[in-house]
Structures are given as structure tokens and as C-alpha cells.
Amino acid sequence: MVFTTTPPEITEEIRITIPAIDVNLQRGLSKRLYIISRLQTQFVQSNLTLGLRWATPLNDRFHLSVGDDISGWFGALRLKDVFNSQAYGLVNYPNASVGYRLTRDLQLAVRAEAIIDWYYRSQVGSLAVEYKPRTVNGVALTFVLEQPFYNRRHVTLGLRAVYADFNWQFWSLYETFDRNLFYPQLLFGFIL
Amino acid sequence: MKAVAYLMIGLCTLIFGCREEYEAPVPYQFVSPPGAGRFTTSIRQAMEGVYAVTNGADRFGSQVALKWTYTLEGADTTFYLSIFAGQDAAFFNLEGRPDSDSLVVAGFWRKLVNTETGLVRFSVRTRRNGQIRNFSGVSRPGDTLMLDGTYGDNSVQPNRRLTLLYERPLNSTPYEILAHRAGGRTSDLLPTSENSLDMIKLASRLGATGIEIDVRYTKDGVPILYHDNKLNLRLIQKNGLIGAVEEYTYQQLSSHVRLINGEKIPTLEEALETVIANTTLRFVWLDTKYIGPMDKVQAIQQKYRQRAILARRDLRIVIGLPSTEAVESYRALASKENTPILCELDTAVTRSLNARIWAPRWTLGPQTEEVKAMQAENRTVFVWTLDEPQFIQQYINEGQFDGILSNYSTLVAYYHYTRQP
């Protein structure tokens, strides 16, 4: 699960934390190359990510990985007297991670990502707008702790700090001010 | 494990402590001399229009719209020149400079989608057969009016060339440019606070022909202007008071609470008095943020409607009905005579209330058939609250609406005035 808190700059006095289902899959293509996929969904809006990651151990405690993910998001809202809108877009996330084994059972991973908007399209009724910015929209820094949980399964707890001008989960708020806002995200998951 | 704890605390401090503060202070001090000075009525009329940007288009776009506005203070009238640009919701606010022996305007520019701002200064000139001379107020055949000037960033003295060449008159099609929260949100970093008297006075310089204001009641039943449910540091300066404005008397709010830019929270009566006494605005939308009886707001609406009639002002003051609760409050009024309303719910409710104005959300789309049907029944249709620049352009060019409510009234003004019928 991912819990994202709304930034007060756009939701004003309303502060809510929105949950999203978050499913991650990873498969090794070779000893050090992996393909990853990720689905986040809140039903009315979803995000599908595909990426490649190259990872290598640096020593007994440190691991390093670099990768690039491409993410497509889509949202549609149809509410009486409120919305007849939909939007979708493409975002690129080049990223690098460092893993550190803190104790025998506890690992910390720190991940840095650039967020590059590739495409945005929004439609209300019969009107639509489209942007092809290809610009760096923001950055994200993630800290994740992982430890064994039960029967060879692991549990993860993390914090992702996103500083971005646009966050796909808030497309329906149509924020227009050009500034990087802070979107804190709490990550909680099981590695099966 | 201690090291891990320290590490996590340090990282959290780093993450949460890096939030950037955004500011856009106005770099120009207005002299605001009463009267028009050298800018006589005929000169002001000649200057209004759509201009091509021949120097500075990379920063402000290829064309702009120039429009004069004025505010009233007793018997004094103060004129301002506004320039509306399409790029990044940029606008200029200028005044005639009395310290020059030719036609000179100076002021500041700002982009509403970011914090970019700066100083600007123009001389009004004419160009004819490549020759440029100061404009005397009389145009000869073949003359092209031009504003020749410079601009700079922030408080830096203007040193970059900015030239505007007259192209055509402003689009004169009737259209309401309605400014949200009296002119714009506090978060848009304007020099005055949302829902304040100063913002009402500023609204026309931001392109507005009308305003939307948020009405709530104090504990002792005084209708005031305030948007949020609670007192919070988004809107007011730190003062120790917390909770809903409805929990405080007007005297308490007046004594202890200041809006973010230092203004008092105004009463609805003060706001409408300001509209009539100080501005040329022609539309006021009273957004119903309270739940409960509407009779006090109705009485004030009717009082100031009469005042506007006596002052020979073309001013409509309407009560907005955004919810079924507000509709019920309206239905509960003993008399609905001389109480214009605006309905934000669907067309069926609008018809059942016989509201003369229908105002759907912009996120429902252009709704062309419904809009035309309502207009055929002699109703006015506005759309709210539309800020997305490309959609503003499309709603003006392709939509059938009679006006747009926006936080970017400057951008609505730009697309409306530059539109070619």
C-alpha cells in the first residue's frame, strides 16, 4: 500500500491521506539485470510502470543499482454536477539505489529518482488539452527498511519524499502554479 | 541500532526541512496620483487595443491586450493601465508617471503561474514610415501607436527592450470576467489577501468585470468574507485563535484577526460598499459558505442593490447556491422578490428555482447543448473555477458561456479581448 498526503498548497485547508494499492513484480533477466513492473491503483485512477534495473553488490554490506522506469497513468472521473473528465500521461523515472545491510536481518535501501514528464493529455467533455513537456518535473527520494516477517517472507516500511510540479494522483485538481510541491508517501508492503 | 535511529531522524529532517517558500513581492511603489494627468480620455481610448509584441515576445508571448481601468476614492479617480499577456498568465499594472514631460507609464509585471515579476516602463510613441516620435494625442493617417519600453527582473532597473505595436481594437463582445475570491487566491501570491477590501479594489486591474466572494456568519450573526471552514495560517496571520470563524463574534475577529497581508476580515456590507464606492465592477457573486438562514444576506443584497440603482451603477449582486442546503435556505426565505440567485446545481434545479443564472463546474465540459438551451430561456451561464490556461482559451473560443470565474482573470481577459469574432 502507498499512502500519499495531499499538499496544502493545492488542497488548502483539507489535508487527507489517500491510499493506493501497490503491486510490484520483479524478474531476473540475467545475474544482474532485472525487469520490474508496478501497478498502483485507486480504481478511478491507475498507474502502470515498466522498467529495467541493473544491480550489483559492492561489498558484503552495500548493493548498488541503476535503472529506468516508464510509467503510464490514467484517470477518469464522472460525477453528477462535478466531473466529466479524464486524463492520462507518460512519466519517465531514471533512478539509482543504494542498499545497506544494517544488521543480519535489517536492510535499508535509499533510492533517488528524477521525474521527467513525457506526455500529458486531459479531456473535459469534448474539449482536450495536450502537453509534451519532456522536462524534469521533480525528484523523489525513498528510504525503505526491510526485514524478515514470517516463513521466509519480508516486510517493508518506507517513506518516499516527492518534490514535483505535477503528481498524477492529483490530476483532477488541475494545479497550474509552476512550483515543486512536497508529496510525502508512506510505503508499506510484503515481499512474497 | 542507535546509528540507524540517528540516520533516520537526520534523513527525515532533511526531507521535511527542505520545503521552499514562494514569494512574489511587488517591486514597484505606485504613486497613484488622482486624475488622468497627461492621459486624457481620448489618449486612453486610443491606447486600448491588441498589440503585437515585437521585442520581448520570448518572455511575454506574441501579442497582448491593453486596457485602462480606474478606482474611485471619494471625488478622486485614479487610472491604471493593465496589459494582459497570454504567456504564463503574465500581466502588467502601470500608472501614468506625472514626473515626465511626455506620455510615460511605469509599474510592474508578474506571471501568475510562477513567481516571476519585475519593473517595467514604457513611453507612448507613434511610428510612421519607420520614423518614431512621441505620441501627442493626435494620430495622423499612417501612424501606428507603439509602447516602447524596457523591463527587468525583480527590483533590477528595467534594461531589456519591450516594444508593443498597435494591431486592432479589443474584442467588444459582452463577456463577464469573474475573479475568484474577490481577485485571486492568497496562494497566487498577489499583493493583497483573498476576500479582502484591497483585493476588491485590485480586481479590475487584474482584468475582472466582476468578483466572487465567500460569505460566512460570525457567532453574533454578522455576514463576513472568509473562505475556509477554520481560521488557519493559510489565510490569516498567527494570533493564537483556532477553530471556525462561526465560533467568534465579529468584534473578536475584528480586534484579533488579520488576513495574511495585514487586512481585517471585511463584513459583507463593507465589501459591497467598496464595490459601489471604489470600483467599476458590474457583477458580485455571493458564494454561500454558511449553512442556515439566508435572510440577513438577502437584506444586505437588497440594500446594496438599491444603493447601486441610486448611484446609477450597472451592478448585479447575486446569491450563489452551490449546494442543496443553500437551495433549502433560499426556499425558506419569506419573500424571494428582488433576490437574484445563481444556481450551481443542474439545469433542472436551476429551472425549478427560476434562477436567471446557471453556473456549472468547468470540469463537466462545455455542455454546449445545455448552455444553449438555458440561454434560449433568457438565462445567463457562467462556468467556474477555470484556471488551466489552454482550457481557458478553448472555453472562450469554442464554448458558449457568458463568462468565466477564474483565479487567473488576467488570462481570461487576455483570451477574451484578443479573440477575433
Chai-1 contact restraints between the chains, C-beta under 6 A:
chainA,res_idxA,chainB,res_idxB,connection_type,confidence,min_distance_angstrom,max_distance_angstrom,comment,restraint_id
A,E13,B,D228,contact,1.0,0.0,6.0,A-B,restraint_1
A,E13,B,N232,contact,1.0,0.0,6.0,A-B,restraint_2
A,D81,B,L345,contact,1.0,0.0,6.0,A-B,restraint_3
A,D81,B,D346,contact,1.0,0.0,6.0,A-B,restraint_4
A,V82,B,R361,contact,1.0,0.0,6.0,A-B,restraint_5
A,F83,B,T363,contact,1.0,0.0,6.0,A-B,restraint_6
A,N84,B,L364,contact,1.0,0.0,6.0,A-B,restraint_7
A,N84,B,G365,contact,1.0,0.0,6.0,A-B,restraint_8
A,S85,B,T363,contact,1.0,0.0,6.0,A-B,restraint_9
A,L102,B,V4,contact,1.0,0.0,6.0,A-B,restraint_10
A,V124,B,T363,contact,1.0,0.0,6.0,A-B,restraint_11
A,V124,B,G365,contact,1.0,0.0,6.0,A-B,restraint_12
A,G125,B,G365,contact,1.0,0.0,6.0,A-B,restraint_13
A,G125,B,P366,contact,1.0,0.0,6.0,A-B,restraint_14
A,L127,B,P366,contact,1.0,0.0,6.0,A-B,restraint_15
A,L127,B,Q394,contact,1.0,0.0,6.0,A-B,restraint_16
A,V129,B,Q390,contact,1.0,0.0,6.0,A-B,restraint_17
A,V129,B,F391,contact,1.0,0.0,6.0,A-B,restraint_18
A,F143,B,L11,contact,1.0,0.0,6.0,A-B,restraint_19
A,A161,B,I15,contact,1.0,0.0,6.0,A-B,restraint_20
A,Y174,B,E388,contact,1.0,0.0,6.0,A-B,restraint_21
A,T176,B,V113,contact,1.0,0.0,6.0,A-B,restraint_22
A,T176,B,D387,contact,1.0,0.0,6.0,A-B,restraint_23
A,F177,B,V113,contact,1.0,0.0,6.0,A-B,restraint_24
A,D178,B,V113,contact,1.0,0.0,6.0,A-B,restraint_25
A,D178,B,N114,contact,1.0,0.0,6.0,A-B,restraint_26
A,R179,B,Y22,contact,1.0,0.0,6.0,A-B,restraint_27
A,F182,B,R19,contact,1.0,0.0,6.0,A-B,restraint_28
